[in-house]
Amino acid sequence: MFNEYNWGGYFIFTVLDIPVFVDGRTDLYDDFLKKYFRSILGAKEWKEPLDEYNISTVVVQDESALATLLREESNEWVVDCMKMIKRLFLSISP
């Protein structure tokens, strides 16, 4: 699951059977955070980390750059759940 940085710790304790992409333990990630920020900020090659880690679930804030990009990729991603501050995207491909 690709998730917002600030939500990783919460998901670790509430969604036990799904590993998070990133959480608040920055000392564990080093260069990995560059991949995270490339995707979440919608930078060049933003899809690469999602593909590299076979991400099929994305939970991000609705106004994030990544949410905007995923909405534009409607042939690959679909909104499964939309709440007030977050949006859940699921990959269409298996």
C-alpha positions as CSV (number, residue, x, y, z in Angstrom):
1,M,0.0,0.0,0.0
2,F,1.4,3.4,-1.0
3,N,0.4,5.8,1.8
4,E,0.9,9.4,3.0
5,Y,4.0,9.7,5.1
6,N,2.1,11.0,8.1
7,W,-0.4,8.1,8.0
8,G,2.1,5.2,8.0
9,G,2.4,4.8,11.8
10,Y,-1.4,4.7,12.1
11,F,-1.8,2.1,9.4
12,I,1.0,-0.1,10.9
13,F,-1.2,-0.5,14.0
14,T,-4.7,-0.6,12.4
15,V,-4.1,-2.5,9.1
16,L,-1.9,-5.3,10.3
17,D,-2.0,-7.5,7.2
18,I,-1.0,-4.8,4.7
19,P,2.6,-3.4,4.8
20,V,2.8,0.4,4.5
21,F,5.1,2.1,2.0
22,V,6.5,4.7,4.4
23,D,6.0,5.8,8.0
24,G,7.6,8.3,10.4
25,R,10.8,6.3,11.0
26,T,13.0,8.4,8.7
27,D,16.2,6.8,9.9
28,L,15.2,3.5,8.2
29,Y,14.6,4.9,4.8
30,D,17.6,7.0,3.5
31,D,17.3,7.0,-0.4
32,F,14.0,5.3,-0.3
33,L,12.4,8.6,0.7
34,K,13.5,10.0,-2.6
35,K,11.3,7.4,-4.3
36,Y,8.4,8.3,-2.0
37,F,8.6,12.0,-2.7
38,R,9.0,11.5,-6.4
39,S,5.6,9.8,-6.4
40,I,3.7,11.8,-3.8
41,L,4.8,15.1,-5.4
42,G,4.1,14.0,-8.9
43,A,7.7,14.6,-10.1
44,K,9.2,13.2,-13.3
45,E,8.9,9.4,-13.4
46,W,6.4,9.4,-10.5
47,K,5.1,6.0,-11.6
48,E,8.4,4.2,-11.2
49,P,8.2,3.6,-7.5
50,L,4.6,2.4,-7.8
51,D,5.6,-0.1,-10.5
52,E,8.8,-1.1,-8.8
53,Y,7.0,-2.1,-5.6
54,N,3.9,-3.5,-7.3
55,I,1.7,-1.0,-5.6
56,S,-2.0,-1.8,-6.1
57,T,-3.5,0.4,-3.3
58,V,-2.8,4.1,-2.8
59,V,-4.2,6.1,0.1
60,V,-3.5,9.8,-0.2
61,Q,-5.0,13.2,0.4
62,D,-7.5,14.2,-2.3
63,E,-5.6,17.4,-3.1
64,S,-2.2,15.8,-3.4
65,A,-0.4,15.8,-6.7
66,L,-0.4,12.0,-6.8
67,A,-4.2,11.9,-6.4
68,T,-4.5,14.2,-9.4
69,L,-2.2,12.1,-11.5
70,L,-4.0,8.9,-10.6
71,R,-7.4,10.4,-11.5
72,E,-5.9,11.2,-14.9
73,E,-4.8,7.6,-15.2
74,S,-8.4,6.3,-15.2
75,N,-7.5,3.4,-17.5
76,E,-5.1,2.1,-14.8
77,W,-6.5,3.4,-11.5
78,V,-10.0,3.7,-10.0
79,V,-11.2,5.6,-6.9
80,D,-12.6,3.0,-4.5
81,C,-13.4,5.2,-1.5
82,M,-13.4,8.9,-1.0
83,K,-13.7,10.4,2.4
84,M,-13.2,14.0,3.5
85,I,-9.4,14.2,3.6
86,K,-8.2,11.0,1.8
87,R,-8.8,9.1,-1.4
88,L,-8.2,5.3,-1.9
89,F,-7.1,4.3,-5.4
90,L,-7.0,0.7,-6.6
91,S,-5.1,-0.5,-9.6
92,I,-7.3,-1.9,-12.3
93,S,-4.6,-4.4,-13.4
94,P,-4.1,-7.5,-11.3
